[in-house]
Amino acid sequence: MHANATPRPLSIAAAGPLTGEVTVPGDKSISHRSLMFAGLAVGESRIRGLLEGEDVLATAAAMRAMGAQIERRADGEWRVAGVGVGGLLQPGTALEMGNSGTSTRLLMGLVASHAITATFTGDASLSRRPMGRVTEPLSRMGASFTASPGDRLPLTMQGLCPAVPIEYRLPVASAQVKSAVLLAGLNTPGITRVIEPVPTRDHSERMLRGFGAELTVEGEVISIRGEAELRPQDIDVPGDPSSAGFWMVAASIVPGSDVLIRNVLMNPTRTGLMTALRMMGASIEALDERDVGGETVADLRVRHAPLSAIEVPADLAPSMIDEYPVLFVAAAFARGRTVARGAHELRVKESDRIAAMAAALTLAGVSVEEHEDGLSIDGRDGEPLAGTGDGRVASLLDHRIAMSMAVAGMHSKRPVVIDDAAPIATSYPDFVTTAARLGAAPDWIDA
Ligand code: S3P
């Protein structure tokens, strides 16, 4: 995994317009859930378009370690033979989660209602992230935990079977916490309820229902009946709107660009970046909207357009939580001061993304004011960046910091240099080659 690999510095400077077509990799959230739910179904599921990034491969390895049979065929289709709800086995060794918070928190939910003991380990970034948000509700269901100080990894948990159904009101807008409780509920007798005051991505709900679980959503209340039998499914994973976001911003800021991004998931819990960019004046056309396996997807044509600063509505935060870093890059090229507040959660992602982007943009010559819950950014009204000079952007084991600053480099007179772009492989292994194909000039340089 990249955490143990040599850092791979990347340099990128303006090289003219971006043009052509791109098919982004499968959605990360749906890819994780496809492997987990198929791993609990009785029979064989088929998954096409799975994201083959390090994070999702960590989920595959963990599900295998707990008994699911998972294989990739030569044509890229994945086949998963599940163990049945309640059938997960005791893993023989620690579950290595790498950089992946989603794998960790959702799998903790699964383990919570099985009579197994599991140890979760992660890289330096994941080992700094708070796990108390899931250990707290899962403890109420009967699981017990021995965690590192601050409820962090490495952590060993012992599940309980049968677990105790709970009604849990989410104290933070988090699809991972919601999903952890619902997944624990899958093997818990009776009804487990999650109350979600602020809606977040709803992939667990949609997909669990698709797999045959009895799950209802009434207003803020999500209820799941436990001890369900899941039926195997054929899944086509739609393109990841979070990965598409890099091209949406790149094409918007680089003069002359015209890019078609194919097969992008349009689930309304994920389209916040598109909404914010359109408010800024971006030219994003959604073409050929269609239904794929219960989700709407579309092709997005994005053309360069002058952007204007906005006050980013805080209620967009859950639907663009992973896209703030690249939105900050768009803001750096807009006319006027963009203010984004109400995004505290950015402090506990793969890095502290508020501090990381403030430092990265400042190094690249952008004027930024850091707030506890966001950033204000003085845009350059279309003017290119000057580059990072003798400095290097610290990507801090955070794929989205690395990709966002690579996008910034696509409209920079002199190179933007990123100290380590290896983490990009967690979610978008082909990002750098795709950038080159669209007309950018990324360059791997010596460490
Ligand atoms: C995810 C939920 C979000 C998001 C992450 C994926 C998911 O995390 O940032 O990349 O698949 O459920 P939070 O639940 O912590 O907001």
Boltz pocket constraint, residues with backbone or C-beta under 6 A from the ligand:
constraints:
  - pocket:
      binder: B
      contacts: [[A, 28], [A, 29], [A, 30], [A, 102], [A, 173], [A, 174], [A, 175], [A, 176], [A, 177], [A, 179], [A, 201], [A, 321], [A, 322], [A, 345]]
      max_distance: 6.0
